[in-house]
């Protein structure tokens, strides 16, 4: 086998995998079939991708696009190996995304790839960082954002939506209150969207517009803020605080806390004692 695939995260109607291919110039191109919609960000290597939508060379920063039922072939005539962050979406799930992208009118990609685009570079870097940090919780939102961007750019629909209505703003307020109330518990994007009776993509786009960040980013900020307060006001063990505010892994908590607060939890607490 020249290809290995590791599942990174999944939910109802979607999953994301880390796909590594070791094929080289001496290996025959191999043909497979897309079972779902595929939006795969190339993070290493180059390869030729051919499907009924056309043929393209893909390099780091490019995005492979695939439709369910479409056969495709990959080859490595000019170099060995590649690595992709591959998002897969069931047709019904993708249909919900397309319905929320302004100007997008059809389900299905008419082009085999998106070239490396400056507008997508920050989002793809965020996704690759999530893979390296094993941040499985973040992939639910990242998958929706990448799929929405791919649909917008592939169809020429643009990615500018309508301003949120009062009803949408009320939904975001209710979601914020839910996060404030139950931020120490697992809260998925699908669950929050379901409580507002909207699709995950619509809810994510609306939340970002109203709150200035995604629901997952707000959830992390809420947990880290509460941890910071407890570090300054109690003598509880750092691990106890981390687990009780909602983190399942101490190393993940330490890394995120340092990134948010500029100090490791122990150093942050020490400043209280010095003051």
C-alpha positions as CSV (number, residue, x, y, z in Angstrom):
1,X,0.0,0.0,0.0
2,X,1.3,3.4,-0.9
3,X,-1.4,5.4,0.9
4,X,-2.2,5.5,4.6
5,X,-5.2,7.3,6.1
6,X,-5.7,8.3,9.7
7,X,-9.1,9.5,10.9
8,X,-8.7,12.7,12.9
9,X,-12.3,13.6,13.8
10,X,-15.8,12.8,12.7
11,X,-19.4,13.7,13.2
12,X,-22.8,13.1,11.6
13,X,-22.3,13.6,7.9
14,X,-18.6,14.5,7.9
15,X,-15.1,13.3,8.8
16,X,-11.6,14.4,8.3
17,X,-8.5,12.3,7.7
18,X,-4.7,12.7,7.5
19,X,-3.8,11.1,4.2
20,X,-0.2,10.2,3.4
21,X,0.9,8.8,0.0
22,X,4.4,7.4,-0.6
23,X,4.0,6.7,-4.3
24,X,6.8,7.8,-6.6
25,X,7.6,8.3,-10.3
26,X,8.1,4.6,-10.8
27,X,4.6,3.6,-9.5
28,X,1.7,3.3,-11.8
29,X,-1.1,5.9,-11.2
30,X,-4.0,4.4,-9.2
31,X,-7.7,4.9,-9.7
32,X,-10.2,5.2,-6.9
33,X,-13.8,6.6,-6.4
34,X,-15.0,9.4,-4.2
35,X,-17.7,8.1,-2.0
36,X,-18.6,11.5,-0.6
37,X,-17.8,15.1,-1.4
38,X,-14.1,15.6,-0.8
39,X,-12.3,18.9,0.0
40,X,-8.6,18.0,0.6
41,X,-5.9,20.6,1.4
42,X,-2.5,19.6,0.1
43,X,0.1,20.2,2.8
44,X,3.2,18.4,1.4
45,X,4.4,17.2,-2.0
46,X,2.9,17.4,-5.5
47,X,0.8,15.1,-7.6
48,X,-1.3,14.9,-10.7
49,X,-5.1,14.6,-10.1
50,X,-7.4,13.5,-12.9
51,X,-11.2,13.2,-12.7
52,X,-14.2,13.9,-15.0
53,X,-14.0,17.6,-14.0
54,X,-10.5,17.7,-15.6
55,X,-6.9,17.3,-14.8
56,X,-4.7,19.4,-12.5
57,X,-1.3,19.4,-10.8
58,X,-1.7,19.9,-7.1
59,X,1.0,21.5,-4.8
60,X,1.0,22.6,-1.2
61,X,-1.7,25.1,-0.6
62,X,-4.0,23.8,-3.4
63,X,-7.3,22.1,-2.6
64,X,-8.5,19.0,-4.3
65,X,-12.2,18.9,-5.0
66,X,-14.2,15.7,-5.5
67,X,-17.8,14.7,-6.1
68,X,-19.5,11.5,-4.8
69,X,-19.4,8.7,-7.4
70,X,-16.7,10.3,-9.4
71,X,-13.7,8.2,-10.3
72,X,-10.3,9.8,-10.0
73,X,-6.6,9.0,-10.6
74,X,-3.5,10.3,-8.9
75,X,0.0,10.1,-10.2
76,X,3.5,11.2,-9.1
77,X,5.5,11.5,-12.3
78,X,7.6,14.4,-11.0
79,X,8.3,13.5,-7.3
80,X,7.6,11.0,-4.6
81,X,4.9,11.3,-2.0
82,X,2.3,13.8,-0.7
83,X,0.2,14.5,2.3
84,X,-3.3,15.9,2.5
85,X,-5.8,17.0,5.1
86,X,-8.9,15.5,3.6
87,X,-12.4,16.6,4.6
88,X,-15.4,14.4,3.5
89,X,-19.0,15.4,3.5
90,X,-22.2,13.4,2.9
91,X,-24.4,14.8,0.1
92,X,-27.1,16.0,2.5
93,X,-24.5,17.7,4.7
94,X,-22.9,19.5,1.7
95,X,-26.3,20.4,0.4
96,X,-26.9,22.4,3.6
97,X,-23.6,24.2,3.1
98,X,-24.3,25.1,-0.5
99,X,-27.8,26.4,0.5
100,X,-26.1,28.9,2.9
101,X,-23.4,30.2,0.5
102,X,-24.7,33.4,-1.1
103,X,-24.9,33.0,-4.9
104,X,-24.2,29.2,-4.9
105,X,-26.9,27.5,-6.9
106,X,-25.8,23.9,-7.5
107,X,-24.5,21.0,-5.6
108,X,-21.3,19.6,-7.1
109,X,-17.8,20.9,-8.0
110,X,-17.2,21.7,-11.7
111,X,-13.5,22.0,-11.3
112,X,-11.0,19.5,-10.0
113,X,-9.1,21.8,-7.7
114,X,-8.5,25.3,-6.3
115,X,-5.0,26.7,-6.7
116,X,-3.2,28.1,-3.7
117,X,-5.2,31.2,-2.9
118,X,-4.0,34.0,-0.6
119,X,-7.5,34.4,0.9
120,X,-7.5,30.8,2.0
121,X,-3.9,30.7,3.4
122,X,-4.8,31.6,7.0
123,X,-7.6,29.1,7.2
124,X,-5.4,26.2,5.8
125,X,-2.6,27.1,8.2
126,X,-5.2,26.9,11.0
127,X,-6.3,23.5,9.9
128,X,-2.7,22.2,9.5
129,X,-1.9,23.5,13.0
130,X,-5.0,21.7,14.4
131,X,-3.7,18.5,12.8
132,X,-0.2,18.9,14.3
133,X,-1.7,19.7,17.8
134,X,-4.2,16.8,17.6
135,X,-7.0,19.3,18.2
136,X,-9.9,17.0,17.2
137,X,-12.5,19.3,18.7
138,X,-11.6,22.1,16.3
139,X,-12.1,20.2,13.1
140,X,-15.9,20.4,13.2
141,X,-15.8,24.1,12.6
142,X,-12.7,24.0,10.4
143,X,-14.4,21.5,8.0
144,X,-17.4,23.8,7.6
145,X,-15.3,26.9,7.0
146,X,-13.1,25.1,4.4
147,X,-16.1,23.6,2.7
148,X,-17.9,26.9,2.6
149,X,-14.9,28.7,1.2
150,X,-14.3,25.9,-1.4
151,X,-17.9,26.2,-2.6
152,X,-17.7,30.0,-2.8
153,X,-14.5,30.1,-4.7
154,X,-15.2,27.1,-7.0
155,X,-18.6,28.5,-8.1
156,X,-17.5,32.1,-8.2
157,X,-20.3,32.9,-5.7
158,X,-18.1,35.0,-3.4
159,X,-18.1,34.6,0.4
160,X,-19.9,37.6,1.6
161,X,-23.2,36.9,3.3
162,X,-26.2,39.0,4.4
163,X,-26.0,40.8,7.7
164,X,-27.6,38.6,10.5
165,X,-31.2,39.3,11.2
166,X,-32.5,40.1,14.6
167,X,-33.6,36.5,15.0
168,X,-30.1,35.3,14.1
169,X,-28.6,37.7,16.6
170,X,-31.0,36.4,19.3
171,X,-29.9,32.8,18.4
172,X,-26.3,33.8,18.9
173,X,-27.1,35.4,22.3
174,X,-28.8,32.2,23.4
175,X,-25.8,30.1,22.3
176,X,-23.4,32.4,24.1
177,X,-25.5,32.0,27.3
178,X,-25.5,28.2,26.8
179,X,-21.7,28.2,26.5
180,X,-21.4,30.4,29.6
181,X,-23.7,28.0,31.5
182,X,-22.3,24.7,30.3
183,X,-18.8,25.6,29.1
184,X,-17.3,22.9,31.3
185,X,-19.2,20.2,29.4
186,X,-18.7,18.9,25.8
187,X,-20.5,21.2,23.4
188,X,-20.4,20.4,19.7
189,X,-21.2,22.8,16.9
190,X,-24.0,20.5,15.7
191,X,-25.6,20.5,19.2
192,X,-25.5,24.3,19.5
193,X,-26.9,24.7,15.9
194,X,-29.6,22.2,16.6
195,X,-30.8,24.2,19.6
196,X,-31.2,27.2,17.4
197,X,-33.0,25.2,14.7
198,X,-30.4,26.2,12.0
199,X,-27.9,24.3,9.9
200,X,-24.4,24.1,11.4
201,X,-22.9,26.2,8.6
202,X,-25.5,29.0,8.9
203,X,-25.1,29.0,12.7
204,X,-21.3,29.1,12.4
205,X,-21.3,32.0,9.9
206,X,-23.8,33.9,11.9
207,X,-22.0,33.4,15.2
208,X,-18.7,34.6,13.7
209,X,-20.4,37.7,12.3
210,X,-22.1,38.6,15.6
211,X,-19.5,37.5,18.1
212,X,-16.3,38.1,16.1
213,X,-15.1,34.6,16.7
214,X,-16.3,31.0,16.2
215,X,-18.3,29.1,18.8
216,X,-15.3,26.9,19.5
217,X,-13.0,29.9,19.9
218,X,-15.5,31.4,22.3
219,X,-15.8,28.2,24.2
220,X,-12.1,28.0,24.6
221,X,-11.8,31.6,25.7
222,X,-14.5,31.0,28.3
223,X,-12.8,28.0,29.7
224,X,-9.4,29.7,29.8
225,X,-10.8,32.8,31.5
226,X,-12.4,30.7,34.2
227,X,-9.2,28.8,34.7
228,X,-7.2,32.0,35.0
229,X,-9.6,33.4,37.6
230,X,-9.3,30.2,39.7
231,X,-5.5,30.1,39.4
232,X,-5.4,33.6,40.9
233,X,-8.1,33.1,43.6
234,X,-7.5,29.5,44.8
235,X,-4.9,27.0,45.7
236,X,-6.4,24.1,43.8
237,X,-4.1,21.9,41.8
238,X,-3.6,23.0,38.2
239,X,-4.8,19.7,36.9
240,X,-8.0,19.9,38.9
241,X,-8.8,23.4,37.5
242,X,-8.0,22.2,34.0
243,X,-10.4,19.2,34.1
244,X,-13.1,21.1,35.9
245,X,-13.3,24.0,33.4
246,X,-13.7,21.5,30.6
247,X,-10.3,20.3,29.3
248,X,-9.7,16.5,29.0
249,X,-6.0,16.7,28.7
250,X,-3.5,18.6,30.9
251,X,-0.9,19.2,28.2
252,X,-3.6,20.7,25.9
253,X,-4.7,23.0,28.7
254,X,-1.1,24.1,29.4
255,X,-0.4,24.8,25.7
256,X,-3.6,26.7,25.2
257,X,-3.3,28.7,28.4
258,X,0.3,29.8,27.5
259,X,-0.9,30.9,24.1
260,X,-3.8,32.8,25.4
261,X,-2.3,34.3,28.6
262,X,1.4,34.5,27.5
263,X,2.5,32.4,30.5
264,X,2.3,28.8,31.6
265,X,-0.4,28.2,34.3
266,X,2.2,27.9,37.1
267,X,4.0,31.1,36.2
268,X,0.6,32.9,35.9
269,X,-0.3,31.8,39.4
270,X,3.1,32.7,40.8
271,X,2.5,36.4,39.8
272,X,-0.4,36.5,42.2
273,X,1.9,35.4,45.0
274,X,4.6,37.9,44.1
275,X,2.0,40.7,44.0
